Amino acid sequence: MTFNWLKRYVPRGLYGRAAMILLLPVITLQVVVSVVFIQRHFEGVTLQMTQNLTLDLKLLEGDVNSAENLQQALQRIGVLSTALQLNIQIPANTAEAVDRRRFFDLSGRVVDETLRAELGSVVAVDLLSDRHQVILWMDTKFGTAKIWLSRSQVSASNPHQFLVLMVFVGALMTLVAFVFLRNQLRPIKRLARAAEAFGRGRHVDYRPTGALEVRSAGNAFLDMRARIERHIEQRTLMLSGVSHDLRTPLTRFKLGLSMMDEDVDTADLKRDILDMERLLDEFLAFARDDTLDEPKEVDPVALVRAIVDKSVGAPSAVRFVEPVGKGRCVLQPTAIERAVENLIGNGLRYGEVVEVSVVITEKTVKISVQDDGPGIADDLREEALKPFARLDVARNQDKGSGVGLGLSISNDIARRHGGAMRLGQSKALGGLQVDIVLPR
């Protein structure tokens, strides 16, 4: 048996679930205790007190019925009423003898049923006219007797005080527990915010606090963040050093070729050197990609429009589609500019027309770049996102081949912002469509 249907009713937030964990046992315990108290203890006490009262009423009934006349009966009643704490009127008006009781008076129900079961002469029981008294009518030898007695003689006084006290103490303890629990949950939320910010390329100050387990998780996160930053720094230094060292022999090659006569061989060598320089530039761009700029709040539409305006190519080759939605979000502008420029460059390399669009929703920003080129086959799209992947067999080679870092750099930028990059087929142009989806 599964309980998946309960998930829709369970709070999704940590505070909501903590409140449910606190309140559910407290409420359940109070309900159980209340039911047990009312049905077992309270009703049991009322039954015992009412049965004791019936003994007094039987004694009174016996004395009245054994009297020879009404005057003698009244004399006996006068003696017993003081001792039994009863007020008695005989004979009484039977027109007033009507059963009355509130529907929620559970102890009154026990009183009524017990009196009728123990005394067959009971005519009516009134528990409604005065909540502090019980009015009882009984048949006697000299007519119907009307008896007044205190409600405290048949049921416990102020029984609701126990329930009110229990509810009040339960609510107070729940509030205190929730305050303490909130203090324990706050370090977890701070850790989650720090991890989320780091996943989006932002570095926020974080110091582990809270319980030992939370501190342990916080210290593990700090160690992981330090290792990742160290790895990125080492990778950047390594690629930068290799690229710098390779430029020295390339410069000597260019100088030597410049002193040679122009022919077919020297032209090919110069073209190879240009390709190597472009490859080194791509390496440097890939290495420095993680240290572009700090996140800031920008208008995505204005940012992408500016990128399109300065894109390389014929004015009609790159078009900016009317955006959908508006708003601002926190981005790394230079990183997003590089990602979109890479996608536009790929589109111009393998197609004739490129369209760029922006869709802003309440939770996401989607930047789409589509072209009219041959696109990428479904089974090669995952491979295309890997660094240095060359899919020239699937793309147009008439305009030259790339290094294989453009899509990888754009994908890394999207992931560093906490988003994702998806490859698909353009419905409007028929070529490749790349969607960068970023959270707001």
N, C-alpha and C positions, 0 to 999 in steps of 0.2 A: 504494500500500500504506500503510495507516494503522497507527499503533502505539498506538491508544487503549487497547488491552487492557493496556498496560504501566503505565498511570496508577495502577491499583489497587495495584501493587507499589512505586511510587515514594513515598518519604516526603513528607508534606505540609508539614512544618515546615522552616524555613530551616536550622536546625542539621542536621537529618537529610539534607537535600539536599546541604548543603555536605560532610558526612561522606561521602556517596556519591560526590560529585565527587572527593574526595581519595582514597578507598580504592579505587575501581574501577580507575583507571589503575595504581596501585601494585600491586594484586593481579594484574592482567592482565600487567603487565611482569614480575613475579616468576615467574608461571607460564610465560610464554614463555621467559624466560631459563633457568629450571630445565629445561624440556624440551630446549631447544637444548643446554644444557651437558651433560645426561645422555646424550642421544642422539647428539650430534655430538662434542663434545670428550671427555667422560669415556669413552664407549665407544670412540672413536678411539684414545685413549691406551692403553686396556686392550688393544685389538687389536694395536697396535704392540709393546707390551711382551711380549705372549704370543707373537707371531711371533718376536721375538728369543730368547725362551726355547726355542722349538721348534728353533732352530738348535743350541743347546747340547745339547738332548735327542737330536737326530739324530746329533751327534758322539759322544755317549755311547753311543747305540744301535749305531753303526757300530763303535766300538772293542770293545764287548762281543761283538758277533756275529763279529768277525774274530779273536777269541781262540781258541786251539787247545783250551783246557780251561777249566774253571770257576775254577781257581786263578789262571790267567793273567788271566781276565776280572776277578776280584776285585782283582788288583794294579792293573790299568788303572783300575778304578772308584775305588780309593783315591786315585790321582793326580788324576783328573778331579773327584771330588766336592769336594775342597777348593777347586780353582780355580773350579768352577762354583757353589759354595755350595749343594750338594745333599747330602742324606742318602739312601743307596741300600741296599736290602736285596735280595739275590738268593740263592737263590730265596725267594719270599714266599708267604704263605698266601693262596690265591686265594678262600677263603671270605669274606674281608673286602672283596673288590673289589666295591663297590656304589656306584653314582652317588648323590651326595647334594648338594643345593643348596637354599638358601632360595628361596621363590617370588618374593620381592621383590629378590633379589640380581641386579641387571641386569648388573653387570660380571662376575659369576660365569657368567652365561649366555654371555657373549662368550668368556670363558676356555675353557669347556667346548667350545663349537662350534669355536673356533680350534684347540685341541689335537687334536681328532678329525679336523679337515679337513687339518691339516698332518702328523699322525703316524697312519698307519694301524694301528700296533701298540698304540694306547691301548685298554686294557680298561675302565677305570673312572676317574672323577675325583670325589674327595670334597672338597667345599667347606664341609661342615657340621660335621664333628667338631671342628675347631679353626678359629676365624675368622681366626687369624693365619697359618695354614698351608694349603697345597694338598697333598693326598695323591693320588698318581698311580700307577696300575698299568699296566705295559707288558709286552708279550710279547717275550721275547728267545730267543736260541738255547739258553740254559741254564735256561729257565723264566720265570715271571712275576717282574718286578722291581717292587718297591715303592719309590717315590721321594717324599721329603719336601722341600718347598721353601717359602720364605717367600711369603706372599700379596703382599707389596710388590714381588716380582719380576715379577708379572703384572698388577697394577692399582695405580693411584695410592692412596697411603695417606691415610686420613681425608678422602675426597672430600666427605663431608657438611658439613665445616667451612665450605666456601664457601656452601652453601645456608643453613646456620644463620646465618652472618654476614650474608648478604643479607637474610634475613627479619628479623633483629634490627635492622639498620640501617634497613630499610624501615619497620618499626614505629616506631622512634625518630623518624625524619624525619616520619612521618605524625602522630605525637603533637605534635611541635614545630609542624608546619604547622597542625594543628587549633587549637592554642593561639593562634597568630597570627591565624588566620581568625576565631576566636571574638572576639578583640579588635576585629576589623573588623566583625563582625556586630552587636556590642552597640550601636553608635550607630544602626544601622538599626532595631533593635527599640525603642530609646528613642524614635526618631522615630515609629514606628508607634503606640506607646502614647500619645504626645502627641497625634497626629492623631485616634486613636480617642477619647481623652478629650474633645478639643475637639468632636468630632462628637456627643458625648453631653452637651454643655453644661458640661463641667468644664474648668477652666483649670489645667494643671499646668506647673511650671517646666521649661523645656527650653532647653538650650544646645547648639548644633551642635558635634559632635566627629567624629573619625574621618578618613577619606580626603577628598580634595578634593571628589569627587562627592557624598559623603554630606553634607559640610558645605554644599555648594551647595543640595542638596535641603532640608536643615534650614533654611537661611536663607530659601529660597523659602516654606517652610511658615510661618515666623515672619512674613514679609511678608504672606502671605495671611491669617493669623490676625489681624494688626493691621488690615488693610483691612476685614475682615468686622466686627470689633469696632467700628471707626470708623464703618462704615456703619450698624450697629445703633444706635450712640449718636446719630448724626445723625438717623436716622429717629425715634428716641424723642423727641429734643428737638423735632423739627419737629412731630410729631403732638401732643406735649404743649403746645407753644406755640400751635398752631392751636386746639386744644380750649380752652385757657385764654382765648385772645382772644375766642372765640365766646361764652363764658359771660357776658361783660360785656353785650353787647346783649341776650342772652336774659334776663338779670336785669332790664334796663330794660323789656323787653316784659312780663315777668311783673308788674312793679310798675305799669305802665300799665294792664294788664288788670284788676288788682285794684281799680283806682279806677273802673272802668267798671261800668255796670249789667249784671247777669247776663241774657243772652239766648242765642239759638242761635248767633249769630256768635261771641260771646266764648267760649262753651263749645268751639266748634271750634278757635278760636285757642289756648286753653289746652291742648287735646289735642295740637295740633301742636307746641307748645313742649315738652310732656312727651316727645313722640317725638324731638325734636331733642336734649333732654338725655340721653335713653337712648342715642341715636346717639353723642353725645360720650363717654359713659361707655364704650361699646364701643370707640371709637377709642383711648381711654386704656388700656383693658385690653389691646388689641392692641399698642399701642406699648410698654407696660411688661412685656410677656409674657416677654421675654428676660432680665429682671433681677429675677425673682421671689425666688429664694432659692438657697442653695448646696446641692449634692447631699449627702445623708446616708444612712446605712444605716437602712432602716425595714422594717416588716412590711407588705407590700402588702395583705394581708387586713384587718388592723386599720385601715389608712388608708382603704380603700374602704368598709369598714363604717361608719366615722365619717362619711364623706361622705354615705352613704345616710341615716344617722340624722338629719342636719340638713337634708336636702333639703326644698325647698318643695313642698307638695302634701299631699293626704290621706295618712294613714299607710298605707292599703292601696294607694295608687297606685304607690308605689315599693317594690319588694321586693328583698331581698338573698338571692341563691341560695347554698346551701351551697357553700363553696369546695372546690376540688380541689387537693390538694398544700399544702405549707407551706414557709416559708423566708423569708429576708430578702434584700434587694437594695438597691443604691445608687440613689436617686431624688431628684428635687426635689419634696418633698411638696406645697408650695403650687402648683407648676405642675400636678402630677397632679390635685390637688384641683380646680383651675380646669377642667382638661380634662374630668374626669368630671362636674362640675357643669354644664358646657355641654351635654354629651350627655344628661344627665338632664333638663335644662330643655327641650331640643329634643324629647325623648320626651314630656314632659308637655304641650308645646305642641301636638303633632300627634297625640297618642294619649291613652288613659285610664289605661293600666297600663304601668309600666316595670320591667324586671327587670335587676339588675346582678349579675354573677358574676365570680369570679376563678379562674383556672387557673394554677397554678405548676408548672413542670417544671424539669428540671435546668438548662436553658439560657435559658428565657424566662419572662416573666410576661404573661399575657393577661387584660386587663380588658374584659369584654363588657357593652354596654348595648343592650338591645332593647326595642322598644315594640310596641303593637298598632295603630299608625297606618297610613296608606296606603303608607308606605315611599317609596323613591326608585327610579325606573326605572334599568335597567342603563346605558343610554346617557347618563344625567345624573349618575352617581355621581362621575365624575372632575371634572365641572364643579362639583359641590357642595363640593368640597374647596378651591376657589379663594376668596380673600378677596372679600367683598361679593357673593358669588353669591346670587341670590334665585331659589329654585325653587318659588315659591308655586303654580305651575300643577301641580306634582307632589305637593304636600302640602296638608294641611287648613288652610284659612284662617279657620276659625270662631273660632280662639283668637288671632288676630292674627298678623302677620308679623314676622320678625326682621330684623336688620340684615344678616345674611349673613356674620358673622365667627365664629360658634360652632364650626362644624366646622373652619374654617381654623385657629383658635387651637388646637384639640385636635390637629389634624394636625401643626402646627408643634411642639407640645410633645412629641408622640411621636417625631418625627424628631430633635428636639434631644437626646432620650435615646438615640439610635442605633436606634430602633425604627421602626414603621410603623403606620398606621391604615387599616383596611380596612372598606369598606361592603358590606353584604350584606342578605339577607332573613332575618328571624327565622323559624325553623321552629316555635318554640313559640308565638309571639304573632302571627306573620303580618305584622308591620310591618318597620321598619328595624332592622338589627343592626349595631352599630359595634364593631369589635374593635381595641383598642389593644394591640399586641404589643411588649413591651420586652425587651431582652436583660438577662440577670442578670450 
